[in-house]
Structure formats: structure tokens, C-alpha cells
Amino acid sequence: KAVVSTQSTGTIERIKKYGDDLLFWLYYNNIGTTIQLMAIQELQNRGWMYYIPEKIWISKAVGKDPTKGPYSVYCWFDVTNWKKSEREMSIDLDKVEYSDQSKYRL
């Protein structure tokens, strides 16, 4: 058990240094593995949330007006074009997976 724990700790520390693009790659290419769970945790630590209805990762857009009526500006990861994009959208917070819900209440 000590060896596994040491290896996991080392992997977690390395993952914290990775860029978002690599974390998304780890998430989408390691389905059902510990690596995927570690990528999820690090993405959530960075403010990313998984929006279940659209099956996309989103985060609050930095430096944008936080609300426009029922809409907010979000950064979302476009897995098809492998890039981050921004768009106005209204989300149902009950259909979002994220680690610290208090950061996203409007």
C-alpha cells in the first residue's frame, strides 16, 4: 500500500503542473481510470465545472460581466475543435458537477 500511495501522490503533484489542454486530454482519454479522476479533481480545483445537459466543461469567463439577466458569460472547452471558447448561456446549477458550489451561485 505504501508504494501505491507514494506513486499516487507523485502523480497528483505532476498533474497540478499540467496545462488545461493536457488535463482535458487525460479526462477524455482515460475513461474510468484513476488518472481521469485526478484530471477531474484538478480541473475542478481550477474552477471548471462539468455541465451535464450539454456534456461540456465550463467555467466563469474571466473579466466578463458576470450576469446579463438569466445569462452569464462562460468559457467552455470545445472538445471537437480542442480549444476554449466563450459564450453567453443560462445554466441550471442543479445540473452542474463542481467541487465548490458556493463559487458559482449568482
TAGILIN-V409100 format. One record per residue. N is the residue number from 1. RES is the residue in three letters. BURIAL is 1 if it has 16 or more other C-alpha atoms within 10 Angstrom, else 0. Layout:
# TAGILIN-V409100
n->N res->RES burial->BURIAL
n->N res->RES burial->BURIAL
This chain:
# TAGILIN-V409100
n->1 res->LYS burial->0
n->2 res->ALA burial->0
n->3 res->VAL burial->0
n->4 res->VAL burial->0
n->5 res->SER burial->0
n->6 res->THR burial->0
n->7 res->GLN burial->0
n->8 res->SER burial->0
n->9 res->THR burial->0
n->10 res->GLY burial->0
n->11 res->THR burial->0
n->12 res->ILE burial->1
n->13 res->GLU burial->0
n->14 res->ARG burial->0
n->15 res->ILE burial->1
n->16 res->LYS burial->1
n->17 res->LYS burial->0
n->18 res->TYR burial->0
n->19 res->GLY burial->0
n->20 res->ASP burial->1
n->21 res->ASP burial->0
n->22 res->LEU burial->0
n->23 res->LEU burial->1
n->24 res->PHE burial->1
n->25 res->TRP burial->0
n->26 res->LEU burial->1
n->27 res->TYR burial->1
n->28 res->TYR burial->0
n->29 res->ASN burial->0
n->30 res->ASN burial->0
n->31 res->ILE burial->0
n->32 res->GLY burial->0
n->33 res->THR burial->0
n->34 res->THR burial->0
n->35 res->ILE burial->1
n->36 res->GLN burial->1
n->37 res->LEU burial->0
n->38 res->MET burial->1
n->39 res->ALA burial->1
n->40 res->ILE burial->1
n->41 res->GLN burial->1
n->42 res->GLU burial->1
n->43 res->LEU burial->1
n->44 res->GLN burial->1
n->45 res->ASN burial->0
n->46 res->ARG burial->0
n->47 res->GLY burial->1
n->48 res->TRP burial->1
n->49 res->MET burial->1
n->50 res->TYR burial->1
n->51 res->TYR burial->1
n->52 res->ILE burial->0
n->53 res->PRO burial->0
n->54 res->GLU burial->0
n->55 res->LYS burial->0
n->56 res->ILE burial->0
n->57 res->TRP burial->1
n->58 res->ILE burial->1
n->59 res->SER burial->1
n->60 res->LYS burial->1
n->61 res->ALA burial->1
n->62 res->VAL burial->0
n->63 res->GLY burial->0
n->64 res->LYS burial->0
n->65 res->ASP burial->0
n->66 res->PRO burial->0
n->67 res->THR burial->0
n->68 res->LYS burial->0
n->69 res->GLY burial->0
n->70 res->PRO burial->0
n->71 res->TYR burial->0
n->72 res->SER burial->1
n->73 res->VAL burial->1
n->74 res->TYR burial->1
n->75 res->CYS burial->1
n->76 res->TRP burial->1
n->77 res->PHE burial->1
n->78 res->ASP burial->0
n->79 res->VAL burial->0
n->80 res->THR burial->0
n->81 res->ASN burial->0
n->82 res->TRP burial->0
n->83 res->LYS burial->0
n->84 res->LYS burial->0
n->85 res->SER burial->0
n->86 res->GLU burial->1
n->87 res->ARG burial->0
n->88 res->GLU burial->0
n->89 res->MET burial->0
n->90 res->SER burial->0
n->91 res->ILE burial->0
n->92 res->ASP burial->0
n->93 res->LEU burial->0
n->94 res->ASP burial->0
n->95 res->LYS burial->0
n->96 res->VAL burial->1
n->97 res->GLU burial->0
n->98 res->TYR burial->1
n->99 res->SER burial->1
n->100 res->ASP burial->0
n->101 res->GLN burial->0
n->102 res->SER burial->0
n->103 res->LYS burial->0
n->104 res->TYR burial->0
n->105 res->ARG burial->0
n->106 res->LEU burial->0
